[in-house]
């Protein structure tokens, strides 16, 4: 499992972000992009008066602006890198064509998301404030890793009181991952995970999760487009957050955990076709979004483990996840490891046959 912030660092950063974020419901005709010193900035106007200081734009917001205006991503990126003035002209032209309400989420002077007016805000602070006390209240549970990225919030916890041996000396423990995105990059998710002590691997269980989508009623705005923070969450959101307690406890359910351990023990008996191990790794990875470059790292971890089984391959993916720079990508690879572990036998056999034929 990739190392993140300490719980204290996480809490401080969560509080800092909570204090400097602002949301605006804007008419697209009130927005203007301007290139300055080779970088695009976003201006927000109300009746000809600029409401806030010019906003920097992060990659997520750029992608969402491009998608909303139907500008191909590659062309958008090329303009941003080589002709920012042309990008601003294109964006402004299409923004002015029709009146459309969008939610603009900002953080410390940066536009971080450009979303639908139906986007329902379930903020990281609300989720963390509910989840962390629940986790702390379960005897023995420790928060193993947590992180705030531009895309997501993550809280990963492990319950050492619920553990098993896959094979002698290879101990795994039950855990849970709670994640949320404030910028349209995912639902609120609560998923079980399995933590492998021998190399601190985390494997996210994709087939058992609770989620809440950020879709709700069309939001209305106050004066100057600003959506002021609500003192209390809407009743429907509060009801979901109250479900966190039961879901967290279910995620470390003993029956479910030992079912996952049984999958691991079965996978330990399924061999990799050694005729062309690199090709097996590449083909298996491709099924679950692992790039050719990442497959090289997975192969290295597989060779180091000397476990040439389906279980060994799944663990090689989760071990390699610790090597990547992005915490978001590391978490995706933790999920990919479980997908490989539990792939249907027919699919695994086909991969091995294709590797031999290649």
ROVONU-708411 format. One line per 8 residues: number of its first residue (from 1); for each residue z, y, x of N, C-alpha, C. Coordinates in steps of 0.02 Angstrom, whole numbers, plus 50000, padded with zeros to 5 digits. Last residue first. Example, Ala and Ser with C-alpha at 12.3 -4.5 7.8 and 13.67 -1.06 7.14 Angstrom:
// residues 2
2 = 50354:49888:50642:50357:49947:50684:50394:50002:50645; 50390:49716:50660:50390:49775:50615:50390:49835:50660
//
This chain:
// residues 358
358 = 48542:49194:50101:48519:49258:50129:48490:49250:50198; 48596:49075:50062:48524:49082:50054:48497:49145:50087; 48731:49096:50081:48698:49044:50120:48622:49054:50119; 48754:49194:49985:48767:49209:50056:48731:49159:50101; 48729:49127:49867:48683:49181:49888:48692:49197:49961; 48840:49043:49865:48772:49014:49869:48722:49066:49893; 48944:49135:49852:48942:49091:49910:48873:49060:49919; 48910:49191:49727:48914:49233:49787:48908:49191:49850
350 = 48923:49080:49644:48858:49111:49652:48856:49154:49715; 49061:49058:49650:49015:49007:49676:48946:49036:49689; 49106:49175:49586:49124:49162:49656:49076:49111:49688; 49055:49155:49457:49034:49213:49496:49048:49202:49570; 49123:49040:49418:49050:49040:49420:49023:49097:49463; 49257:49082:49417:49234:49032:49467:49158:49032:49473; 49284:49259:49397:49269:49192:49370:49241:49146:49424; 49410:49343:49495:49341:49336:49473:49328:49266:49447
342 = 49536:49374:49541:49531:49343:49475:49459:49336:49451; 49518:49434:49667:49564:49377:49660:49551:49338:49595; 49438:49543:49633:49410:49489:49673:49453:49426:49665; 49530:49619:49561:49469:49597:49528:49437:49539:49566; 49624:49646:49661:49643:49602:49605:49581:49577:49568; 49546:49730:49742:49574:49669:49768:49594:49620:49713; 49524:49840:49659:49468:49796:49675:49492:49729:49703; 49650:49900:49663:49626:49870:49600:49569:49821:49613
334 = 49647:49943:49794:49702:49899:49773:49684:49864:49707; 49540:50030:49787:49532:49967:49824:49588:49918:49808; 49598:50135:49718:49542:50099:49688:49531:50032:49722; 49691:50176:49813:49715:50148:49750:49660:50110:49714; 49606:50226:49911:49650:50171:49927:49674:50136:49864; 49550:50334:49843:49508:50277:49859:49551:50216:49876; 49665:50417:49836:49629:50397:49775:49588:50334:49788; 49692:50438:49969:49741:50400:49929:49709:50376:49865
326 = 49576:50430:50099:49589:50454:50032:49639:50409:49995; 49560:50355:50217:49594:50420:50218:49616:50442:50149; 49598:50181:50237:49554:50235:50214:49594:50300:50209; 49691:50085:50268:49655:50116:50323:49613:50176:50302; 49740:50024:50157:49786:50066:50195:49752:50105:50251; 49637:49942:50118:49649:50004:50079:49696:50051:50115; 49647:49828:50192:49601:49880:50216:49613:49945:50179; 49733:49757:50108:49756:49779:50174:49712:49834:50202
318 = 49649:49736:49999:49708:49779:49989:49738:49801:50056; 49553:49654:50063:49533:49716:50030:49593:49763:50023; 49629:49548:50105:49595:49588:50156:49573:49655:50127; 49668:49492:49984:49719:49526:50025:49687:49569:50080; 49545:49437:49946:49577:49488:49904:49629:49527:49944; 49529:49344:50052:49482:49399:50043:49512:49455:50001; 49637:49257:50030:49633:49295:50092:49586:49354:50087; 49599:49206:49905:49661:49243:49911:49661:49286:49974
310 = 49486:49136:49945:49478:49191:49898:49540:49236:49899; 49505:49109:50123:49507:49088:50053:49495:49149:50009; 49540:49108:50265:49472:49108:50239:49470:49076:50170; 49646:49187:50352:49650:49154:50287:49582:49159:50253; 49655:49263:50465:49638:49192:50473:49645:49153:50408; 49675:49399:50475:49723:49359:50436:49715:49284:50446; 49567:49446:50546:49634:49452:50576:49685:49407:50540; 49465:49425:50453:49465:49387:50516:49535:49388:50548
302 = 49502:49522:50358:49499:49451:50340:49502:49407:50402; 49488:49641:50429:49555:49621:50405:49557:49547:50386; 49349:49639:50449:49394:49640:50506:49464:49617:50486; 49305:49645:50316:49290:49586:50357:49337:49582:50417; 49346:49774:50283:49376:49717:50248:49365:49653:50289; 49261:49848:50365:49333:49851:50376:49369:49793:50343; 49139:49813:50306:49150:49798:50377:49224:49800:50394; 49154:49865:50179:49153:49792:50187:49163:49771:50259
294 = 49137:50000:50199:49204:49975:50186:49208:49900:50195; 48998:50002:50216:49041:50023:50271:49112:49998:50261; 48956:49958:50090:48939:49919:50149:48984:49936:50208; 49089:49983:49967:49028:50001:50003:49017:49955:50063; 49136:49910:49819:49155:49918:49889:49091:49930:49929; 49114:49881:49683:49108:49950:49707:49131:49962:49778; 49116:49747:49654:49172:49788:49632:49173:49856:49666; 49008:49683:49707:49022:49672:49637:49074:49720:49610
286 = 49019:49712:49841:48970:49749:49802:48982:49741:49728; 49112:49615:49884:49131:49686:49880:49084:49726:49836; 49032:49501:49882:49091:49505:49839:49112:49577:49830; 48937:49536:49980:48916:49522:49911:48975:49527:49862; 49017:49553:50096:48975:49607:50071:48956:49597:49997; 49079:49427:50109:49120:49488:50101:49078:49545:50071; 48964:49348:50127:49010:49335:50071:49051:49397:50056; 48918:49402:50248:48878:49410:50187:48919:49397:50124
278 = 49019:49365:50339:49005:49437:50326:48965:49448:50262; 49009:49220:50332:49067:49256:50304:49053:49330:50292; 48914:49103:50317:48898:49174:50330:48953:49217:50298; 48980:48982:50313:48912:48984:50342:48892:49055:50358; 49100:48973:50247:49101:48999:50316:49032:49001:50349; 49145:49019:50093:49091:48983:50128:49083:49012:50197; 49319:49014:50065:49259:49056:50078:49208:49012:50112; 49405:48905:49948:49382:48927:50015:49324:48976:50012
270 = 49546:48909:49856:49474:48917:49847:49445:48944:49912; 49682:48909:49865:49650:48844:49873:49574:48848:49868; 49721:49035:49833:49735:49012:49902:49699:48946:49917; 49700:49042:49699:49650:49073:49743:49659:49052:49815; 49819:48983:49655:49755:48949:49643:49702:48976:49691; 49909:49081:49694:49916:49014:49722:49852:48974:49712; 49866:49189:49615:49865:49194:49688:49867:49125:49720; 49892:49141:49486:49823:49159:49506:49817:49159:49582
262 = 50031:49134:49496:49992:49072:49488:49919:49083:49506; 50060:49269:49499:50074:49229:49559:50036:49163:49556; 50028:49300:49367:49988:49329:49421:49998:49289:49486; 50129:49230:49303:50059:49213:49288:50013:49239:49342; 50239:49296:49349:50228:49228:49374:50159:49202:49356; 50223:49418:49277:50224:49417:49350:50207:49347:49377; 50235:49380:49143:50172:49407:49168:50168:49402:49244; 50371:49339:49144:50317:49292:49125:50250:49315:49152
254 = 50441:49457:49182:50443:49396:49224:50386:49349:49208; 50379:49621:49185:50399:49563:49145:50392:49499:49186; 50348:49743:49229:50383:49700:49276:50413:49640:49239; 50292:49798:49117:50249:49791:49176:50282:49748:49229; 50395:49815:49028:50349:49760:49017:50306:49746:49078; 50452:49931:49079:50491:49869:49080:50446:49808:49071; 50347:50019:49053:50370:50008:49122:50409:49943:49127; 50345:50013:48913:50288:49989:48952:50306:49975:49024
246 = 50463:50070:48870:50450:50000:48855:50395:49972:48899; 50443:50202:48926:50502:50161:48941:50489:50087:48929; 50328:50253:48870:50329:50238:48941:50387:50190:48957; 50343:50294:48743:50321:50225:48752:50324:50204:48826; 50368:50427:48757:50425:50384:48742:50408:50310:48749; 50241:50474:48770:50283:50472:48830:50346:50430:48818; 50198:50465:48637:50168:50423:48688:50214:50417:48749; 50280:50561:48577:50284:50491:48555:50254:50444:48607
238 = 50234:50674:48639:50303:50653:48652:50311:50579:48632; 50110:50683:48580:50114:50671:48652:50183:50646:48671; 50145:50708:48448:50106:50648:48463:50108:50631:48537; 50214:50831:48457:50249:50771:48435:50211:50707:48454; 50181:50922:48607:50168:50908:48538:50197:50840:48521; 50317:50972:48713:50255:50935:48704:50244:50925:48629; 50380:51138:48721:50389:51067:48706:50320:51035:48698; 50330:51257:48764:50399:51240:48783:50413:51166:48770
230 = 50168:51267:48837:50210:51255:48779:50280:51236:48802; 50092:51396:48930:50126:51331:48930:50171:51325:48869; 49953:51481:48856:50020:51481:48885:50053:51413:48880; 49799:51505:48897:49836:51457:48856:49905:51452:48887; 49709:51656:48895:49759:51614:48928:49792:51567:48878; 49618:51744:48839:49596:51676:48851:49651:51630:48878; 49671:51863:48798:49649:51858:48868:49633:51787:48888; 49778:51784:48675:49742:51841:48702:49726:51831:48776
222 = 49758:51604:48660:49793:51667:48648:49751:51724:48677; 49651:51479:48584:49678:51518:48640:49714:51580:48617; 49653:51309:48527:49642:51380:48515:49676:51419:48570; 49571:51153:48552:49625:51199:48570:49605:51271:48551; 49534:51023:48444:49508:51081:48480:49564:51131:48490; 49639:50878:48468:49608:50929:48427:49582:50986:48470; 49600:50768:48607:49640:50789:48549:49602:50838:48507; 49613:50668:48747:49568:50693:48695:49610:50709:48633
214 = 49652:50592:48864:49663:50664:48858:49612:50693:48808; 49721:50433:48817:49665:50475:48837:49682:50548:48823; 49837:50326:48884:49827:50378:48833:49772:50424:48858; 49872:50151:48909:49842:50214:48927:49841:50262:48868; 49933:50007:48988:49940:50053:48932:49910:50119:48953; 49870:49848:49043:49887:49918:49053:49896:49953:48986; 49804:49722:49119:49864:49733:49079:49887:49805:49090; 49704:49701:49209:49695:49673:49142:49757:49681:49099
206 = 49727:49748:49338:49685:49788:49294:49682:49763:49222; 49853:49767:49446:49831:49720:49394:49793:49758:49341; 49839:49804:49615:49847:49831:49547:49815:49784:49497; 49931:49767:49753:49874:49743:49715:49884:49763:49642; 49979:49820:49914:49988:49827:49842:49925:49806:49807; 50052:49759:50064:49994:49768:50021:50016:49779:49949; 50138:49737:50172:50148:49796:50129:50087:49811:50086; 50125:49616:50231:50086:49671:50260:50087:49733:50215
198 = 50224:49538:50171:50203:49522:50240:50162:49578:50271; 50247:49576:50038:50291:49599:50090:50262:49591:50160; 50149:49638:49914:50153:49583:49962:50190:49606:50024; 50166:49676:49747:50178:49702:49815:50190:49643:49862; 50070:49704:49607:50105:49653:49646:50107:49678:49718; 50084:49802:49457:50057:49788:49523:50099:49734:49556; 50040:49852:49290:50079:49812:49338:50045:49812:49406; 50014:50023:49239:49988:49956:49254:50036:49918:49299
190 = 49977:50155:49142:50035:50118:49166:50013:50046:49176; 49894:50311:49139:49890:50238:49146:49956:50211:49171; 49814:50439:49059:49880:50418:49081:49878:50341:49082; 49640:50434:49118:49693:50436:49067:49762:50432:49101; 49539:50538:49227:49570:50476:49205:49625:50487:49154; 49496:50661:49263:49475:50606:49305:49509:50540:49286; 49535:50783:49205:49481:50744:49174:49457:50686:49214; 49643:50837:49270:49577:50869:49279:49520:50826:49254
182 = 49761:50775:49276:49761:50837:49239:49691:50869:49237; 49792:50604:49266:49748:50655:49291:49751:50716:49246; 49911:50481:49318:49888:50530:49269:49840:50579:49303; 50000:50325:49332:49953:50375:49356:49932:50421:49299; 50108:50206:49392:50099:50255:49339:50054:50310:49366; 50127:50038:49429:50096:50101:49449:50086:50144:49387; 50251:49918:49473:50215:49955:49422:50185:50018:49453; 50293:49748:49524:50295:49821:49527:50256:49852:49471
174 = 50362:49603:49604:50333:49637:49546:50340:49712:49553; 50319:49535:49765:50367:49563:49718:50330:49600:49661; 50294:49393:49871:50268:49449:49832:50321:49471:49782; 50291:49315:50030:50330:49336:49971:50297:49396:49938; 50261:49189:50121:50218:49243:50094:50248:49264:50027; 50344:49084:50154:50344:49142:50198:50302:49200:50173; 50245:48963:50074:50306:48977:50112:50299:49035:50160; 50143:49056:49958:50152:48998:50002:50215:49013:50042
166 = 50201:49143:49867:50135:49116:49854:50127:49051:49895; 50360:49161:49804:50321:49143:49863:50254:49115:49841; 50424:49306:49715:50404:49236:49719:50367:49225:49784; 50537:49417:49625:50492:49399:49679:50477:49325:49678; 50628:49537:49569:50580:49491:49539:50528:49474:49592; 50699:49625:49641:50738:49574:49607:50693:49522:49574; 50617:49725:49685:50629:49669:49731:50670:49613:49699; 50501:49810:49609:50564:49780:49588:50578:49718:49632
158 = 50423:49964:49650:50429:49892:49661:50498:49869:49640; 50303:50091:49604:50372:50067:49611:50373:49991:49615; 50210:50234:49621:50208:50161:49629:50278:50136:49645; 50128:50362:49546:50196:50339:49560:50193:50263:49563; 50008:50489:49564:50024:50418:49568:50098:50409:49581; 49890:50599:49493:49959:50589:49514:49972:50514:49513; 49723:50649:49545:49772:50608:49509:49842:50618:49535; 49635:50741:49613:49614:50702:49555:49670:50674:49512
150 = 49697:50798:49719:49660:50842:49674:49642:50807:49609; 49854:50707:49717:49790:50725:49746:49756:50774:49699; 50013:50660:49752:49976:50707:49709:49911:50724:49746; 50105:50506:49759:50059:50555:49788:50029:50599:49732; 50214:50376:49819:50192:50423:49767:50150:50477:49799; 50288:50217:49843:50238:50266:49864:50222:50312:49805; 50402:50151:49798:50373:50132:49863:50325:50185:49888; 50550:50167:49725:50484:50198:49723:50454:50191:49793
142 = 50636:50020:49677:50626:50074:49725:50555:50102:49717; 50757:49937:49578:50689:49962:49584:50687:50020:49634; 50890:49900:49561:50855:49876:49619:50785:49905:49629; 50890:49919:49387:50929:49899:49446:50883:49872:49501; 50820:50058:49321:50811:49986:49325:50842:49962:49391; 50829:50194:49331:50880:50160:49291:50874:50085:49291; 50720:50236:49398:50784:50240:49433:50839:50202:49396; 50626:50224:49296:50622:50181:49355:50688:50179:49392
134 = 50672:50327:49213:50669:50258:49188:50667:50210:49246; 50659:50441:49294:50726:50419:49272:50727:50348:49246; 50513:50436:49307:50558:50426:49364:50629:50408:49343; 50453:50458:49177:50448:50394:49212:50501:50384:49266; 50477:50589:49130:50495:50532:49089:50501:50468:49131; 50431:50666:49233:50499:50679:49208:50523:50623:49163; 50299:50622:49245:50348:50606:49298:50420:50615:49273; 50245:50676:49126:50243:50604:49138:50296:50584:49190
126 = 50268:50814:49144:50295:50779:49085:50298:50704:49096; 50199:50840:49263:50271:50852:49260:50302:50814:49201; 50065:50813:49229:50100:50770:49276:50176:50778:49272; 50029:50834:49053:50035:50856:49122:50078:50809:49164; 49908:50821:48948:49969:50782:48961:49982:50792:49036; 49807:50912:48848:49845:50916:48909:49907:50872:48907; 49655:50860:48790:49726:50862:48773:49767:50860:48838; 49504:50939:48760:49545:50906:48811:49619:50915:48795
118 = 49420:51006:48681:49459:50953:48649:49504:50917:48698; 49346:51087:48758:49400:51119:48721:49443:51068:48684; 49312:51001:48914:49301:51013:48843:49360:51048:48811; 49328:51086:49075:49334:51031:49028:49317:51051:48956; 49342:51099:49233:49301:51133:49184:49288:51082:49129; 49463:51121:49362:49433:51080:49310:49398:51123:49259; 49504:51212:49456:49510:51141:49474:49479:51095:49423; 49486:51362:49531:49464:51326:49472:49462:51252:49489
110 = 49622:51435:49613:49564:51390:49619:49549:51358:49551; 49741:51504:49605:49680:51541:49620:49618:51499:49630; 49836:51400:49577:49843:51445:49634:49779:51480:49654; 49731:51318:49477:49792:51305:49517:49791:51351:49577; 49662:51302:49311:49666:51332:49378:49732:51314:49411; 49544:51248:49195:49611:51237:49223:49611:51263:49295; 49462:51295:49056:49461:51306:49128:49532:51299:49154; 49382:51226:48922:49448:51236:48951:49440:51240:49027
102 = 49254:51312:48828:49274:51263:48879:49345:51278:48902; 49139:51346:48700:49208:51349:48722:49223:51293:48772; 48988:51433:48708:49020:51368:48706:49091:51376:48733; 48838:51509:48673:48911:51518:48671:48944:51450:48662; 48701:51495:48786:48733:51479:48722:48808:51489:48728; 48656:51554:48905:48608:51533:48854:48639:51520:48786; 48740:51582:49009:48727:51636:48961:48682:51615:48903; 48741:51468:49088:48802:51487:49053:48789:51538:48998
94 = 48612:51475:49143:48626:51424:49091:48691:51439:49055; 48625:51585:49229:48571:51583:49180:48589:51534:49124; 48731:51548:49311:48739:51605:49265:48686:51605:49211; 48672:51440:49382:48732:51430:49340:48738:51487:49289; 48566:51506:49450:48554:51451:49404:48612:51442:49355; 48638:51601:49527:48587:51623:49479:48574:51569:49427; 48718:51517:49606:48750:51564:49560:48700:51587:49507; 48616:51451:49679:48661:51413:49635:48692:51459:49584
86 = 48564:51559:49750:48522:51525:49701:48564:51483:49653; 48674:51584:49831:48652:51636:49784:48607:51606:49730; 48683:51467:49908:48734:51480:49858:48715:51535:49809; 48590:51369:49979:48571:51430:49944:48622:51447:49890; 48652:51259:50042:48599:51295:50076:48582:51363:50044; 48760:51209:49965:48763:51207:50038:48713:51255:50071; 48721:51230:49833:48787:51252:49855:48790:51257:49931; 48596:51167:49830:48600:51240:49821:48667:51266:49847
78 = 48640:51034:49848:48594:51065:49897:48596:51141:49891; 48719:51014:49735:48750:51012:49802:48705:51045:49854; 48619:51023:49635:48676:51069:49634:48707:51073:49704; 48542:50913:49670:48513:50979:49675:48568:51033:49676; 48633:50810:49645:48605:50818:49712:48576:50888:49722; 48660:50827:49506:48713:50835:49556:48685:50847:49626; 48559:50924:49397:48569:50863:49437:48616:50874:49496; 48633:51010:49267:48601:51021:49332:48612:50958:49374
70 = 48697:51018:49143:48642:50970:49153:48600:50987:49215; 48808:51089:49124:48746:51127:49122:48684:51083:49133; 48903:50987:49139:48900:51024:49076:48834:51062:49069; 48880:50947:49273:48869:50900:49218:48861:50937:49151; 48915:51065:49343:48848:51037:49348:48832:50991:49290; 49051:51074:49307:49005:51128:49289:48933:51102:49290; 49096:50956:49367:49100:50963:49294:49056:51020:49269; 49076:50982:49503:49043:50925:49472:49041:50932:49395
62 = 49161:51094:49519:49089:51100:49531:49051:51043:49496; 49285:51032:49493:49259:51082:49447:49185:51093:49456; 49290:50948:49608:49292:50920:49540:49263:50969:49490; 49289:51038:49716:49233:50991:49706:49231:50963:49635; 49345:51203:49662:49349:51141:49700:49293:51093:49681; 49319:51371:49687:49300:51315:49644:49305:51251:49685; 49412:51526:49676:49377:51474:49714:49364:51415:49668; 49397:51663:49567:49424:51596:49579:49381:51556:49627
54 = 49445:51833:49568:49392:51783:49576:49421:51716:49598; 49590:51864:49463:49555:51871:49526:49500:51818:49531; 49560:51882:49284:49597:51856:49342:49557:51873:49405; 49481:51962:49199:49547:51940:49178:49590:51917:49237; 49383:52104:49201:49397:52041:49235:49471:52022:49224; 49306:52164:49055:49361:52172:49102:49377:52104:49134; 49212:52137:48958:49191:52174:49017:49245:52184:49069; 49286:52056:48870:49260:52121:48848:49244:52166:48908
46 = 49340:51971:49001:49359:51980:48931:49339:52051:48911; 49284:51854:49125:49286:51921:49095:49308:51917:49022; 49300:51777:49277:49315:51769:49206:49325:51838:49176; 49205:51708:49409:49236:51767:49379:49244:51754:49304; 49206:51600:49547:49199:51605:49475:49238:51666:49450; 49107:51587:49696:49169:51604:49662:49155:51611:49588; 49030:51500:49832:49030:51521:49761:49100:51535:49736; 49001:51566:49995:49040:51521:49952:49038:51546:49880
38 = 48942:51657:50080:48916:51589:50079:48953:51541:50035; 49005:51776:50050:49013:51747:50117:48994:51673:50117; 48991:51736:49884:49019:51785:49930:49032:51749:49996; 48910:51720:49732:48914:51695:49800:48939:51751:49846; 48977:51698:49571:48952:51745:49621:48960:51713:49690; 48965:51661:49399:48974:51636:49467:48943:51687:49515; 49052:51706:49253:48999:51723:49300:49016:51692:49368; 49094:51690:49080:49100:51667:49149:49040:51690:49190
30 = 49073:51717:48951:49121:51760:48985:49130:51741:49059; 48995:51620:48899:48962:51684:48912:49008:51733:48948; 49085:51519:48874:49044:51514:48935:49008:51579:48951; 49245:51567:48831:49176:51564:48808:49133:51564:48870; 49392:51473:48873:49343:51525:48886:49278:51513:48849; 49557:51454:48891:49503:51432:48847:49451:51487:48847; 49646:51417:49038:49611:51468:48998:49559:51433:48954; 49798:51388:49125:49742:51362:49087:49712:51418:49045
22 = 49876:51381:49285:49861:51417:49224:49799:51386:49192; 50003:51344:49405:49943:51326:49368:49937:51366:49304; 50120:51368:49472:50062:51410:49489:49999:51391:49451; 50220:51279:49434:50234:51351:49429:50172:51394:49440; 50171:51154:49461:50186:51171:49391:50196:51246:49382; 50167:51154:49599:50105:51156:49561:50117:51177:49489; 50306:51146:49625:50266:51202:49650:50201:51209:49610; 50340:51024:49566:50369:51086:49540:50328:51146:49562
14 = 50266:50939:49649:50255:50938:49577:50280:51003:49545; 50326:50965:49771:50256:50983:49761:50238:50985:49687; 50455:50913:49746:50447:50983:49765:50375:51007:49753; 50427:50778:49720:50459:50819:49669:50449:50894:49683; 50371:50738:49844:50333:50732:49782:50361:50779:49729; 50477:50754:49931:50416:50794:49940:50375:50795:49877; 50563:50656:49875:50583:50726:49878:50523:50772:49886; 50490:50539:49894:50505:50560:49826:50526:50633:49824
6 = 50361:50565:50016:50428:50544:49998:50441:50568:49927; 50186:50526:49987:50242:50572:49997:50309:50536:49987; 50120:50371:50048:50111:50436:50017:50167:50483:50035; 50034:50236:50121:50093:50278:50121:50076:50346:50090; 49954:50108:50029:49949:50167:50071:50011:50211:50064; 50000:49940:50042:50000:50000:50000:50000:50062:50044
//
